[in-house]
Amino acid sequence: MSQEQTFTSFREFYPYYLEEHSDLTCRRLHYIGSLLVIAIALYAIFTLQFVWLWLVPLVGYGFAWVGHFFFEKNRPATFKYPFYSLMGDWVMLKDMLTGKIRF
């Protein structure tokens, strides 16, 4: 599939998303970034130190984009499909945590 394809549903998009995350190091960086996003958000909420939330996009996208640019060697799907890509991050994390996807 090319990035020129138009997706009409997340179900249709997710296989493309997984193809764009075939490199093991890229997936691991997504995993680390996503777990750090959760940890930072929980810390900010439970300590009422909301200033920490500015780190959420920096950490989340930072780890993912390093994976794409240096290991996967592709352009992150976020640039063309931001909503589906964000959904894909969380579904892929769930799939990794449940053992459905190797990382």
C-alpha positions as CSV (number, residue, x, y, z in Angstrom):
1,M,0.0,0.0,0.0
2,S,1.2,3.5,-0.7
3,Q,0.8,6.5,1.4
4,E,-1.4,7.9,-1.4
5,Q,-4.1,5.5,-0.4
6,T,-7.2,6.9,1.3
7,F,-8.6,5.0,4.2
8,T,-12.3,5.0,5.1
9,S,-12.0,3.3,8.5
10,F,-9.5,2.5,11.1
11,R,-10.0,-1.2,10.4
12,E,-8.8,-0.6,6.9
13,F,-5.9,1.6,8.1
14,Y,-4.4,-0.6,10.8
15,P,-2.8,-3.2,8.5
16,Y,-1.1,-0.4,6.7
17,Y,0.0,1.1,10.0
18,L,1.5,-2.3,11.0
19,E,3.4,-2.5,7.7
20,E,4.9,0.9,8.5
21,H,6.1,-0.5,11.9
22,S,7.7,-3.7,10.7
23,D,11.2,-2.9,12.2
24,L,11.5,-4.4,15.7
25,T,13.5,-1.4,17.1
26,C,10.9,1.0,15.8
27,R,8.1,-1.0,17.5
28,R,10.2,-1.1,20.8
29,L,10.7,2.7,20.6
30,H,6.9,3.1,20.2
31,Y,6.3,0.8,23.1
32,I,8.7,2.8,25.4
33,G,7.3,6.1,24.3
34,S,3.7,5.1,24.8
35,L,4.4,3.7,28.3
36,L,6.3,6.9,29.2
37,V,3.4,9.0,28.0
38,I,1.1,7.0,30.3
39,A,3.5,7.4,33.2
40,I,3.9,11.1,32.7
41,A,0.2,11.7,32.4
42,L,-0.5,9.7,35.5
43,Y,2.2,11.5,37.5
44,A,0.9,14.9,36.4
45,I,-2.7,14.0,37.3
46,F,-1.9,12.3,40.7
47,T,0.5,15.0,41.8
48,L,-1.5,17.9,40.3
49,Q,1.6,19.0,38.6
50,F,0.1,19.6,35.2
51,V,3.2,21.3,33.9
52,W,4.6,17.9,33.2
53,L,2.0,17.3,30.5
54,W,4.0,19.4,28.0
55,L,6.3,16.3,27.9
56,V,3.6,14.0,26.6
57,P,3.8,15.0,22.9
58,L,7.6,15.4,23.1
59,V,8.1,11.9,24.5
60,G,5.4,10.2,22.6
61,Y,6.4,11.6,19.2
62,G,10.1,11.7,20.0
63,F,10.5,8.0,20.5
64,A,8.3,7.1,17.6
65,W,10.0,9.5,15.1
66,V,13.4,8.3,16.1
67,G,12.2,4.8,15.3
68,H,10.8,5.8,11.9
69,F,13.6,8.1,10.7
70,F,16.6,6.0,11.9
71,F,15.4,2.4,12.0
72,E,12.2,2.0,9.9
73,K,13.5,4.6,7.4
74,N,10.1,5.8,6.5
75,R,7.9,8.9,7.1
76,P,5.6,8.5,10.1
77,A,2.0,7.9,9.2
78,T,1.1,10.8,11.7
79,F,2.0,13.3,9.0
80,K,-0.7,12.1,6.6
81,Y,-3.2,10.3,8.9
82,P,-2.8,11.9,12.4
83,F,-6.1,10.6,13.9
84,Y,-5.8,7.0,12.7
85,S,-2.1,7.0,13.5
86,L,-2.7,8.1,17.1
87,M,-5.3,5.3,17.4
88,G,-2.9,2.9,15.8
89,D,-0.3,3.7,18.5
90,W,-2.6,2.7,21.3
91,V,-4.0,-0.4,19.5
92,M,-0.4,-1.5,18.7
93,L,0.6,-1.0,22.4
94,K,-2.4,-3.2,23.4
95,D,-1.5,-5.8,20.8
96,M,2.1,-5.8,22.1
97,L,1.1,-6.0,25.8
98,T,-1.3,-9.0,25.0
99,G,1.3,-10.8,22.9
100,K,-0.5,-10.4,19.6
101,I,2.5,-8.4,18.2
102,R,6.1,-9.3,18.8
103,F,8.4,-6.6,20.1
